Amino acid sequence: MKLLYHQEPDEIYHFAAQSHVRVSFDIPEYTGDVTGLGTVRILEAIRETGVKARFYQASSSEMFGNATETPQRETTPFRPASPYACAKVYSYWVCSNYRDAYGLFACNGILFNHESPRRGETFVTRKITRAVARIKAGIQDKLYLGNLDAKRDWGYAKEYVETTWRMLQGERADDYVIATGESHSVKEFLDEAFGYVGLDWHDYVEIDKRYFRPLEVNHLIGDASKARRELGWEPGTRFQDLVKLMVDADREMLELELTGKPVLTGKW
C-alpha cells in the first residue's frame, strides 16, 4: 500500500501467482493465498490509496476446466478443476466486483497457454524442449511425462503480453479471452519438437503417473474474436513455429552451458 501511495503508478499488471497447476494440488492453501487473495490485496490497496492506476489481472484458461462448450469465450461458464483454477476464478470475480462496486479500471485477461523460452522448466512445453536439446546432445536419455492426450491452445507469450497492454489503453475496462483458436495435444508437441531435430520421441519418452493431475482437464481452445474486434489483436506465431523457436532457444542455452560461448541469434 505504501508503495502505491508513494509511486502513484498509472498501470499495474498483476501476474504474480503460484501458477503450476499440478503443484497446486500439493500446496492448495498456499496457492489460494498467493493466487487468490493476493489479487484482492492489490485491489484493496488501489481502493484505499485512491490512486488512479489501471489494473490488469492475469486470469487463466484453466478457469474453464472441462468446459461446457468449445471453443471457450468470455461468456463460457467456469468449471475449475484444480486449486490453481479455483484461485484464479476467485481473482477473476473479485476483479470484476471491484470494477463494478468501486469504479476501478480493472481488466481480466483470460490468457490461454502462452509459451516462450522463458517458460519455467517444470511446465510441460519447456520440459520437452529442454529435454530435446539435452537428448540431442547426448547428455539425457529419457523424458518422463504425464497425460500426453491433453489438448491445449498454445500461443507465443511475447505476443500475448502486447494484448495485456492494449486492454489498459481502452476507454472502458472489460474482460478478454486471448488465444490462437487452435488446439494441439502434448503428443503433437512431442512430434514437432523431437521431429525438428530428427528424433522419434517414442524412443525417449516414458509415462510417469506422478505427473498426472488428480482431476484432468482434457481440452482447452479459445475464441479470441472479441479481442480481435475490440483490441485489433491477432496471434502471429503458429504452433509449429513456436515449438521450433523454443527448441532453438534451449539448444543455444545448452551450448552456452557446455562451452561458455554465447550464440547470439537475436531471435528472442
N, C-alpha and C positions, 0 to 999 in steps of 0.2 A: 504494500500500500504506500509506504514511504517513497519507494522508487517511482511509482506512478505520479505521486504528488509533486515530486521534485523535477522529474523529467518531462512530464506532460506530453507523452507520445501522441502522434497523430494516428498511428495504426498499431495494432497489436495482433500478432499471428501466433495462435496457441497450438503448437504441435506437440507439446510435452505429453508423454504418456508412458505407461508400461504397455508396449504395443505388440508384444509377441502373444499371439492367440493361444498357442499350446501352453506356454508358460503361465498364462492367466488361470488355467485350471489348477496349477500347483500353488500359486500365491493369489487367490481370489480377493482376499481382504486388501492386500497391498494394491492390487490392480484397481479395485474400486475406489480406494482413497486417492491414488495418483491420477488415474484416467477419468474418474467421475467427479469426485469432489474438488480436484484440482481446478476444474473449469469454473465451478461456482465461486471459488476463492478469488479468481481473477475478475470475474464479473462483479462480485461484491466490491472489490477494490475500485473498479471503474465507477460503480454507482456511488460509493461513499465519498470518493475524492472529487467527483464531479468533472473529471477530465473528459474531453470530447473525443476520445480515441475511438476509432472504428475497430471492431473486434472480429477476428476470423477464428472460427472453431473448426479444427480438423476432425470432421466426422468420418465414418468409415462404411464401406460397403458391407462389412461384416454385420452391421446392424440388421440387414435384411435376412440373414441366416438362410434357412431353407425356404426361400420366398414363395409367396402365393402366386406370383406372376413373373413372367420372363418376357422381355428384359425388365430390370428394376429401374424405376424412375422416382421422382420426388414424392409421388403420391402412393408408392408401394408400401403396404404395412410392414412394420418392423417385426421380425421374429428372431431375436438374438439367440445364438446357440453357444455362447461361451461367456465367462465372466468379463472378458475384454469387451465383447459386443454389448453386453448389458450395461457396462460402464459408459460406453460410447453413446448408447441410447439415452441414458440419463443426461449426459453432456449436451446432446442434441436438443433435448426438450427444455433444459434449463436455459440454454442459449436463446431458444425461441421465446421462452417465458420472459426473460429479461428484456428482449426486444419489444414484446407486447406490453409488459407491465410498466417498464420504466423508459421506453422510448430509446433504448440503446441501439446504435447502428451495429447489429450483430448478425453475422452470416455463418451458416453451416455449409461447408464444402464437403459433400459426400463423395470422397475420392475412392474409386476402385483401385485395385493393386497398382501401385506406382513404383517402378523399379529403376535402379541405376547401379553403377559400380560402387556407389557409397552405401548400398543396402547392407544391413548387418549380416554377418557371416552365418548366423543361425537361421535365417529365413531361407526358404527352400530355393528360391531363384539364385541367390548368391552362393548358397551352399553348393548348388550344382555347378555354376560357372567357375567357382574356385576349385572344385574337385576336378573339373575338366582340365584346367591348367596344370594341376599337380599330377594328375594321371598321365597326361601327355608328356610331362617332363620326367616321368618315371619315378616320382617320389611318393606316390599314393597308389594303393592297389584297389580299394573298394570305396563305394559311396553308399551309406545307409540312409534310407528314406522311409516315409510312411505311406500315406494314401496317394498312389500315382494316378488315380482316376479323377481326382478333384479338378474341376474346371474353374478358371479364373479369367477375368478381364484385365490383362496386363498392359500397362502403358508406361511411358517414359517419365520419370519423376521431374526431370528438368522442365518438361513442357507443362506438367500439371501445376507446378509452382507458379507459373505465369497466371493461371486462372485464379489462384488464391488472391493475387494482387488485383486482378480485374474485378473481383467481387467487391472489393472495398473502394473501388473508384466510381461506383454507380450512384445514382440519385437516391435509391432506396435499398435497404438491406433485404436480402432474400436467401433462399437455400438452393443449392445446385448439385446435381449429380455430374461428376466428371469421370468419363470412361471412354474407351475406344469403340465400344459396340461389338467387339469380337471376344470370344472366349476360347481358351485353349487349355488342355489338360496338362498335368505335370509330365505325363508321358510325352506329349508333344514338345514340351520344353526340353526334355532329355534328348529327343530326336534331333532337335535343332542344334543344341549345344554340343553334344558329342559328335554328331554328323559333321558339324562345321570344321572339326579338326581331324576328321577321318577315322573316328572310333565308333564302335557299336556299344551303346550304353548297356545292353543286356549282358555284356561280358564283365561289367564292373558294378552294377547297382544291385543291392540286396535290400529286402524289406525288413525293417525292424519295428515291431509292434509298439515300441516306446514312443515312436513319433506319430502314432495315431491319436487323434483327439477323442475324448470320451463321447463327444457328440460331433459328428462330421457335418460340414457344410459342403454339399456336393457341387453346386453350380451357381456362379455369380456372373452376371453380364449386365452392363449398364446402358441406359438410354440417356445420352447427353444432349438431346435435341434442344432442351431449354437453354443450356449453356451456349450452344451454337447460335441459337436465335437471339438471346439477350446479351451475351458477352462476346459474341463473334469469335468463339474459340473452336479450333479443330485440332485433333491429335495429328501429329506429323510423322511419328515414328511407328512403323508397323512392327508386329510381333517378331518376325524373323530378324529384322534389323536390330531390335532391342536386344535379343539374345546374343547376336554376334558382337554388338557393342560391349556387352558385359563380359563375354568370353575374352575379347581382345584386351580389355582393361585388366582382367585378372592374370592373363598371361604376361602382360607388361609388368604388373606389380610383382609377380613371381620372379621375373627376370631381374628386377631391381633387388629383391631379397637375396637372390643367389649370387649375383655378380657385383652388386653395389653400383651398377651403371644404369642411370635412368634412361628410359626410352621415351622421348618426348614426341608424341604424335599430334597433340593439340586436339584430340577427338573429344575429350571430356573435361 
